[in-house]
Amino acid sequence: MTGSGRRRRSAPAPAPAPAPAGRAAAPSRDSWRRIVPQALVVAFLAGGTTAFVAADKAVRLTVDGVPRTLHTFAGSVDELLASEGLGVGPHDLVAPTPGSALDDGQQVVVRYGRPLRLTLDGTTRQVWTTARTVDGALRQLGVRVEGAFLSAPRTATVPRSGLTLGVRTERGVTFMADGRERTIRTNAATVKEALDQAGITLHGQDTTSVPPDSFPRDGQTVTVLRITGTREVREERIPYETERVEDAGLFAGTEVVERVGRPGARRVTYALRTVNGVRQQPRKIAEEVVREPVSQRVLVGTKPLPTSVAGADGLNWTALAQCESGGRPSATDPSGTYGGLYQFDVSTWQALGGSGRPQDAPASEQTYRAKKLYVQRGASPWPHCGRRLER
């Protein structure tokens, strides 16, 4: 009411006219400035999320038998291994190969190589395996394990640092013993061990056709040698040597035994063996010198021999020699008393200056001394043949 002291309310502003039905109101210029940047940001974020989701892959990685599933942005197998810090070498197995592309849902297997020092049937070599157990390694290497001896259990783990493994496969070995043939299957380390498995016993000096400590090979035939042995001691002669010394006091062609040689003696021990009933060649096992030999010393004349003796040079010495000895300088009579061309006895020969026996002297010396004897005694030393000197 007017004049009552109260303030009069102002009339409300008229409402804007409604827009025509079926048509939206056009945004103002300020509204567009706000809407466009927001739309661009939304559109950019939506496209980046799509690219991020496309690069992420879920793969199953198994390393030495231990599997795990992981997410990665790697584009190839080697990128995956590098991102996981898994280095591989020439003896390691990677499947697929490291250069292969990596897809979502891919399975990647890594098996590390392990050094194996393998002694197989006596032969040692260094090999590599990706198997984690002894059994797996042997199967991977193609080694037959049925009936074999293994230095480690088949279930034993092969560490990445390596393992030393001895394997003796089962082999067939045939023994010939005591007239019988026996074939066994064995993984023995020595022939002797296989022999024991066959129930064959060696006694005394018995042995086998191959060394008992050798490795038995598959298909090998071994003969057992039954040996009996004794020893025999024999006295044997040691021949003496001959020493020849020149002597200017003897005529050339003359040899005199100054010291007679004497043979020595030794005691020799032989081993006598019989192998499977057959006697073997004796084998010398020891010897001892009982008596040393004494060398023979022979003097060899070098003095020139004279050929002329006054009063005897003109006689027919050839005829005398033919009559006495048949012209043979080394001839001796049946009793052994006389010898040479002119059948001297030793005492007469040495009295004329000869040495040794006349039949050992050269023919020229024998004739020379015969002439000296003729000058001393005439033809009487040759009572039967002496008259031939005058012919």
C-alpha positions as CSV (number, residue, x, y, z in Angstrom):
1,M,0.0,0.0,0.0
2,T,1.1,3.6,-0.8
3,G,2.1,5.8,1.9
4,S,2.3,3.2,4.5
5,G,6.2,3.3,4.8
6,R,6.8,-0.1,3.1
7,R,9.0,-0.3,0.0
8,R,7.3,-1.1,-3.2
9,R,8.5,-4.2,-5.0
10,S,9.6,-3.7,-8.6
11,A,7.8,-5.5,-11.3
12,P,9.4,-8.7,-12.6
13,A,11.2,-8.6,-16.0
14,P,9.3,-10.1,-18.8
15,A,10.3,-13.6,-19.8
16,P,11.9,-14.1,-23.2
17,A,9.7,-15.2,-25.9
18,P,9.8,-18.9,-26.5
19,A,11.6,-20.3,-29.5
20,P,9.5,-21.5,-32.3
21,A,8.6,-25.1,-31.9
22,G,10.9,-27.8,-33.7
23,R,14.1,-25.6,-33.9
24,A,17.1,-25.5,-31.4
25,A,18.4,-22.3,-30.3
26,A,21.7,-21.4,-32.0
27,P,24.8,-21.3,-29.6
28,S,26.4,-18.0,-29.0
29,R,30.0,-17.2,-30.1
30,D,31.4,-17.7,-26.5
31,S,29.8,-21.2,-26.4
32,W,31.7,-22.3,-29.5
33,R,35.0,-21.1,-28.1
34,R,34.5,-23.5,-25.1
35,I,33.1,-26.5,-27.1
36,V,35.7,-26.9,-29.9
37,P,38.9,-27.4,-27.8
38,Q,37.1,-29.9,-25.5
39,A,36.0,-31.9,-28.5
40,L,39.6,-31.9,-30.0
41,V,41.0,-33.2,-26.7
42,V,38.4,-36.0,-26.5
43,A,39.1,-37.0,-30.0
44,F,42.9,-37.2,-29.5
45,L,42.6,-39.2,-26.3
46,A,40.3,-41.7,-27.9
47,G,42.8,-42.3,-30.8
48,G,45.8,-42.8,-28.4
49,T,44.0,-45.4,-26.3
50,T,43.3,-47.4,-29.4
51,A,47.1,-47.4,-30.4
52,F,48.2,-48.3,-26.9
53,V,45.8,-51.2,-26.7
54,A,47.0,-52.5,-30.1
55,A,50.8,-52.5,-29.1
56,D,50.3,-54.4,-25.8
57,K,50.6,-58.2,-26.2
58,A,50.0,-61.1,-23.8
59,V,52.6,-63.8,-24.3
60,R,53.5,-67.1,-22.5
61,L,57.3,-67.3,-21.8
62,T,58.7,-70.7,-20.7
63,V,62.4,-70.6,-19.5
64,D,63.9,-74.0,-18.7
65,G,60.4,-75.5,-18.1
66,V,59.1,-72.7,-15.9
67,P,56.2,-70.9,-17.7
68,R,54.7,-67.5,-17.0
69,T,52.3,-65.1,-18.8
70,L,53.3,-61.5,-19.3
71,H,52.4,-58.3,-21.2
72,T,54.9,-56.7,-23.5
73,F,55.3,-54.1,-26.2
74,A,58.2,-56.0,-27.9
75,G,57.8,-56.5,-31.6
76,S,60.0,-59.6,-31.9
77,V,61.2,-62.6,-29.9
78,D,64.7,-61.1,-29.4
79,E,63.2,-57.8,-28.2
80,L,61.2,-59.8,-25.7
81,L,64.3,-61.7,-24.4
82,A,66.2,-58.4,-24.2
83,S,63.4,-56.7,-22.2
84,E,63.4,-59.7,-19.8
85,G,67.2,-59.7,-19.4
86,L,67.5,-63.2,-20.9
87,G,70.8,-63.6,-22.8
88,V,71.2,-66.7,-25.1
89,G,74.2,-68.3,-26.6
90,P,75.1,-70.7,-29.4
91,H,74.2,-73.8,-27.3
92,D,70.8,-72.5,-26.1
93,L,67.5,-73.3,-27.7
94,V,64.9,-70.5,-28.5
95,A,61.6,-71.2,-30.2
96,P,60.5,-69.4,-32.3
97,T,63.9,-68.1,-33.5
98,P,65.0,-64.8,-32.0
99,G,64.4,-62.8,-35.2
100,S,60.7,-63.9,-35.4
101,A,57.9,-61.4,-35.1
102,L,56.0,-61.5,-31.8
103,D,52.2,-61.8,-31.8
104,D,49.6,-61.5,-29.2
105,G,49.0,-64.9,-27.5
106,Q,52.4,-66.2,-28.7
107,Q,54.3,-69.0,-26.8
108,V,58.1,-68.5,-26.5
109,V,60.3,-71.3,-25.1
110,V,63.9,-70.9,-23.9
111,R,66.1,-73.9,-23.0
112,Y,69.6,-73.1,-21.8
113,G,72.5,-75.4,-23.0
114,R,74.4,-77.4,-20.4
115,P,78.0,-78.8,-20.9
116,L,78.2,-82.5,-20.3
117,R,81.5,-84.3,-20.0
118,L,80.4,-87.7,-21.2
119,T,82.5,-90.9,-20.9
120,L,80.6,-93.4,-23.1
121,D,82.0,-97.0,-23.1
122,G,85.5,-95.8,-22.3
123,T,85.6,-92.8,-24.7
124,T,85.4,-89.3,-23.2
125,R,84.0,-86.2,-25.1
126,Q,82.5,-82.8,-24.3
127,V,78.9,-82.4,-25.5
128,W,76.0,-79.9,-24.9
129,T,72.4,-80.6,-24.0
130,T,69.3,-78.5,-23.3
131,A,67.8,-81.3,-21.2
132,R,67.5,-80.7,-17.5
133,T,67.9,-84.3,-16.4
134,V,70.4,-87.1,-17.0
135,D,67.7,-89.2,-18.6
136,G,66.6,-86.4,-20.9
137,A,70.2,-85.6,-21.9
138,L,71.0,-89.2,-22.8
139,R,67.8,-89.6,-24.9
140,Q,68.6,-86.3,-26.6
141,L,72.1,-87.6,-27.4
142,G,70.7,-90.9,-28.6
143,V,72.4,-93.0,-26.0
144,R,70.8,-96.3,-25.2
145,V,70.2,-96.4,-21.4
146,E,68.4,-99.7,-21.0
147,G,70.7,-102.1,-19.1
148,A,73.4,-99.4,-18.9
149,F,75.5,-98.4,-15.9
150,L,75.2,-94.7,-15.1
151,S,77.5,-92.8,-12.7
152,A,74.5,-90.6,-11.8
153,P,70.8,-91.4,-11.4
154,R,68.7,-91.0,-14.5
155,T,66.5,-88.5,-12.5
156,A,69.5,-86.4,-11.5
157,T,69.4,-82.7,-12.6
158,V,71.9,-81.4,-15.1
159,P,72.9,-78.0,-13.8
160,R,73.7,-75.1,-16.1
161,S,77.3,-75.2,-14.9
162,G,77.5,-78.7,-16.4
163,L,77.9,-82.4,-15.2
164,T,80.5,-85.2,-15.6
165,L,78.7,-88.4,-16.5
166,G,80.0,-91.9,-17.1
167,V,77.9,-94.4,-19.1
168,R,78.6,-98.0,-19.9
169,T,76.1,-99.5,-22.2
170,E,75.1,-103.2,-22.1
171,R,77.2,-105.3,-24.5
172,G,77.5,-108.9,-25.6
173,V,80.8,-110.6,-24.8
174,T,81.8,-114.2,-25.5
175,F,84.3,-116.1,-23.4
176,M,86.1,-119.3,-24.6
177,A,87.3,-121.2,-21.5
178,D,88.0,-124.8,-20.7
179,G,86.6,-126.0,-24.1
180,R,83.3,-124.2,-23.6
181,E,81.8,-121.0,-25.1
182,R,79.8,-118.6,-22.9
183,T,78.1,-115.4,-24.1
184,I,76.8,-112.8,-21.5
185,R,75.2,-109.4,-21.6
186,T,77.2,-107.0,-19.4
187,N,77.9,-103.4,-18.6
188,A,81.2,-104.2,-16.9
189,A,84.1,-101.8,-16.9
190,T,86.8,-104.4,-17.4
191,V,87.2,-107.8,-19.0
192,K,88.1,-109.2,-15.5
193,E,84.8,-107.9,-14.1
194,A,82.8,-109.4,-17.0
195,L,84.7,-112.7,-16.5
196,D,83.6,-112.8,-12.9
197,Q,80.0,-112.2,-14.0
198,A,80.3,-115.2,-16.4
199,G,81.3,-117.3,-13.4
200,I,84.8,-118.0,-14.8
201,T,87.7,-118.0,-12.3
202,L,91.4,-117.4,-13.0
203,H,93.9,-119.4,-11.0
204,G,97.6,-118.9,-10.5
205,Q,99.2,-117.7,-13.8
206,D,96.0,-117.8,-15.8
207,T,95.1,-114.8,-17.9
208,T,93.1,-113.8,-21.0
209,S,93.8,-113.2,-24.6
210,V,93.3,-109.4,-24.0
211,P,94.5,-107.5,-20.9
212,P,92.2,-108.3,-18.0
213,D,91.9,-104.6,-17.2
214,S,90.9,-103.6,-20.8
215,F,87.4,-102.4,-21.7
216,P,85.1,-105.2,-23.0
217,R,83.7,-104.3,-26.5
218,D,80.4,-105.4,-27.9
219,G,80.7,-108.6,-29.8
220,Q,84.2,-109.3,-28.5
221,T,85.5,-112.9,-28.0
222,V,87.9,-113.4,-25.2
223,T,89.9,-116.6,-24.7
224,V,90.9,-117.7,-21.2
225,L,94.5,-119.0,-21.1
226,R,95.1,-121.7,-18.5
227,I,98.8,-121.5,-17.7
228,T,101.1,-123.7,-15.8
229,G,104.7,-122.8,-15.4
230,T,108.0,-124.0,-14.0
231,R,111.6,-122.7,-14.0
232,E,114.7,-124.3,-15.4
233,V,118.4,-123.4,-14.8
234,R,120.9,-124.1,-17.5
235,E,124.7,-123.6,-17.6
236,E,125.7,-121.9,-20.9
237,R,129.1,-121.4,-22.5
238,I,130.5,-117.9,-23.0
239,P,132.8,-117.9,-26.1
240,Y,136.2,-116.2,-25.8
241,E,137.6,-113.6,-28.1
242,T,140.8,-113.8,-30.0
243,E,143.4,-111.0,-29.8
244,R,146.0,-110.9,-32.6
245,V,149.3,-109.1,-32.0
246,E,152.0,-108.4,-34.6
247,D,155.5,-109.7,-33.7
248,A,158.6,-108.7,-35.6
249,G,160.5,-111.6,-34.3
250,L,158.4,-114.1,-36.2
251,F,158.5,-114.7,-39.9
252,A,155.7,-113.3,-41.9
253,G,152.9,-115.9,-42.2
254,T,153.7,-117.4,-38.9
255,E,151.2,-117.3,-36.1
256,V,151.8,-118.5,-32.5
257,V,149.2,-118.9,-29.8
258,E,150.8,-117.1,-26.9
259,R,147.8,-117.5,-24.6
260,V,145.2,-120.1,-25.1
261,G,141.7,-118.8,-24.8
262,R,139.2,-120.3,-22.3
263,P,135.5,-120.0,-22.6
264,G,133.5,-118.6,-19.7
265,A,130.3,-119.9,-18.2
266,R,127.0,-118.4,-17.1
267,R,123.9,-119.7,-15.3
268,V,120.7,-118.8,-17.1
269,T,117.2,-119.2,-15.6
270,Y,114.3,-119.9,-18.0
271,A,110.6,-119.8,-17.5
272,L,108.8,-122.8,-19.0
273,R,105.1,-122.3,-19.7
274,T,102.3,-124.5,-20.9
275,V,99.3,-122.6,-22.2
276,N,96.0,-124.6,-22.6
277,G,98.2,-127.8,-22.8
278,V,100.6,-126.4,-25.4
279,R,104.3,-126.0,-24.4
280,Q,105.6,-122.6,-25.1
281,Q,109.1,-121.4,-26.1
282,P,111.3,-121.0,-23.0
283,R,111.7,-117.4,-21.9
284,K,114.9,-116.2,-20.3
285,I,114.1,-114.4,-17.0
286,A,117.6,-114.2,-15.3
287,E,121.2,-114.9,-15.9
288,E,124.4,-114.9,-13.8
289,V,128.1,-115.1,-15.0
290,V,129.8,-117.9,-13.2
291,R,133.2,-117.6,-14.9
292,E,134.5,-114.9,-17.1
293,P,136.0,-116.0,-20.5
294,V,139.8,-115.6,-21.1
295,S,140.7,-114.2,-24.5
296,Q,143.2,-116.0,-26.7
297,R,146.4,-114.1,-27.6
298,V,147.9,-114.9,-31.0
299,L,151.3,-113.5,-32.2
300,V,151.4,-112.8,-35.9
301,G,154.9,-112.7,-37.5
302,T,155.9,-109.7,-39.6
303,K,159.7,-110.6,-40.2
304,P,160.5,-111.2,-43.9
305,L,161.2,-114.9,-44.5
306,P,164.4,-115.9,-46.3
307,T,164.1,-118.2,-49.1
308,S,167.6,-119.3,-49.7
309,V,169.7,-121.8,-47.7
310,A,173.2,-122.5,-49.0
311,G,173.7,-126.2,-49.8
312,A,170.0,-127.0,-50.2
313,D,168.5,-124.6,-52.8
314,G,169.0,-126.8,-55.8
315,L,167.2,-129.8,-54.5
316,N,163.7,-131.0,-55.6
317,W,161.7,-129.9,-52.6
318,T,158.4,-130.1,-54.5
319,A,158.9,-133.8,-55.1
320,L,159.7,-134.4,-51.4
321,A,156.6,-132.5,-50.3
322,Q,154.5,-134.5,-52.7
323,C,155.8,-137.7,-51.3
324,E,155.5,-136.8,-47.7
325,S,152.1,-135.0,-47.6
326,G,150.7,-135.0,-51.0
327,G,151.8,-131.4,-51.3
328,R,149.4,-130.1,-48.6
329,P,150.9,-127.6,-46.1
330,S,148.2,-128.4,-43.4
331,A,148.5,-132.2,-43.6
332,T,149.0,-134.3,-40.5
333,D,149.6,-138.0,-40.0
334,P,146.9,-140.2,-38.4
335,S,148.6,-140.1,-35.0
336,G,148.8,-136.3,-35.1
337,T,152.5,-136.4,-34.3
338,Y,153.8,-135.1,-37.7
339,G,152.5,-132.3,-39.8
340,G,153.0,-129.9,-42.7
341,L,154.5,-130.4,-46.2
342,Y,157.5,-132.3,-44.9
343,Q,155.9,-134.0,-41.9
344,F,157.9,-132.3,-39.1
345,D,157.4,-133.3,-35.5
346,V,156.8,-130.3,-33.2
347,S,160.1,-130.6,-31.3
348,T,162.2,-130.7,-34.5
349,W,160.2,-127.8,-35.9
350,Q,160.7,-125.6,-32.9
351,A,164.5,-126.6,-32.7
352,L,164.8,-125.1,-36.2
353,G,163.3,-121.8,-35.0
354,G,159.7,-122.5,-35.9
355,S,156.8,-121.5,-33.6
356,G,153.7,-123.4,-32.8
357,R,153.0,-126.3,-35.1
358,P,154.5,-126.8,-38.5
359,Q,151.2,-127.4,-40.3
360,D,150.1,-123.9,-39.1
361,A,153.0,-122.2,-40.8
362,P,153.0,-121.0,-44.4
363,A,154.4,-123.3,-47.1
364,S,157.4,-121.0,-47.8
365,E,158.5,-121.2,-44.1
366,Q,158.0,-124.9,-44.0
367,T,160.3,-125.3,-47.1
368,Y,162.9,-122.9,-45.6
369,R,163.1,-124.9,-42.3
370,A,163.2,-128.2,-44.2
371,K,166.3,-126.8,-46.1
372,K,167.9,-125.9,-42.7
373,L,167.2,-129.5,-41.5
374,Y,168.8,-130.9,-44.6
375,V,172.0,-128.9,-44.1
376,Q,172.2,-130.3,-40.6
377,R,171.2,-133.9,-41.2
378,G,171.0,-134.5,-44.9
379,A,168.0,-136.6,-46.2
380,S,167.9,-138.9,-43.1
381,P,164.9,-137.2,-41.6
382,W,162.9,-138.5,-44.6
383,P,164.0,-142.2,-44.9
384,H,161.4,-143.2,-47.4
385,C,161.0,-140.0,-49.5
386,G,164.4,-138.4,-49.0
387,R,165.8,-139.8,-52.3
388,R,163.3,-137.7,-54.3
389,L,165.3,-134.6,-53.4
390,E,167.9,-135.7,-56.0
391,R,165.5,-136.0,-58.9
